[in-house]
Amino acid sequence: MTNRKTALVVGASRGLGLGLVRELLVRGWDVTATLRDAAHPGELAALPVRIESLQLDDAGSQDRLVEDLVGLRLDLVFINAGIYGPAHQSAQDASLAEVGQLFMVNAVAPLRLAERLLPQIDTARGVLAFMTSELGSVAGNESGGMALYRASKAALNSLTRSFVAERGETGLTVLNLHPGWVRTDMGGEAAPLDVATSVKGLVDQVEAYAGQGGQHYLDYQGSTIDW
């Protein structure tokens, strides 16, 4: 028997996802990590993790992942998914294909996966975490910019609010987490935070809120963000 906590990190091939895997391992968690092609695990190959394939925006791929994880009780599911969308970020210029892909990957697919995995998450102390952004805050949008990306993260926040409300009191903790502006492929070299600092803060919030229940919109330092 083991008392080690068990985590699933979705989208772990690089950047924040890979950083989350490393941080959880340092803290003694058992980790399963997903990436689009498990046959080419990259840096994950050198880590003591279980690796699974997942194309998040494909329902069949989600179903296969859930089948592979049957019987695994999860203390944490961290869905780290996000694309920037079209470079122009203009509602006027966006095509149906561009908007469809952006909202499917950033908002709809994470909820579909969460619903499939919900029966395997510990209802007493389990945490379901979504990587969102402070840019998804409607109340906090006073500057504009990055309009389509903002809208996709606001959609994720809204869908998760409905997801929680429709299930009533379950004991599950749901976290919508903003990692800060981080030096990743998406964040760019000008970002002030490194991956290690961000993921340390994110896992701090996961461990601090486990068992509290309810839904919380926070940044990596634990500051509450207005919806």
Stockholm file with secondary structure:
# STOCKHOLM 1.0

chainA/1-227         MTNRKTALVVGASRGLGLGLVRELLVRGWDVTATLRDAAHPGELAALPVRIESLQLDDAGSQDRLVEDLVGLRLDLVFINAGIYGPAHQSAQDASLAEVGQLFMVNAVAPLRLAERLLPQIDTARGVLAFMTSELGSVAGNESGGMALYRASKAALNSLTRSFVAERGETGLTVLNLHPGWVRTDMGGEAAPLDVATSVKGLVDQVEAYAGQGGQHYLDYQGSTIDW
#=GR chainA/1-227 SS CCCCCEEEEESCSSHHHHHHHHHHHHTTCEEEEEESCTTCCGGGGGSSCEEEECCTTCHHHHHHHHHHTTTCCBSEEEECCCCCCCTTCCTTTCCHHHHHHHHIIIIIHHHHHHHHHGGGBCTTTCEEEEECCGGGCSTTCSSCCSHHHHHHHHHHHHHHHHHHHTTCSCCCEEEEEECCSBSSTTTCTTCSBCHHHHHHHHHHHHHHHTTTCEEEEEETTSCBCCC
#=GC SS_cons         CCCCCEEEEESCSSHHHHHHHHHHHHTTCEEEEEESCTTCCGGGGGSSCEEEECCTTCHHHHHHHHHHTTTCCBSEEEECCCCCCCTTCCTTTCCHHHHHHHHIIIIIHHHHHHHHHGGGBCTTTCEEEEECCGGGCSTTCSSCCSHHHHHHHHHHHHHHHHHHHTTCSCCCEEEEEECCSBSSTTTCTTCSBCHHHHHHHHHHHHHHHTTTCEEEEEETTSCBCCC
//
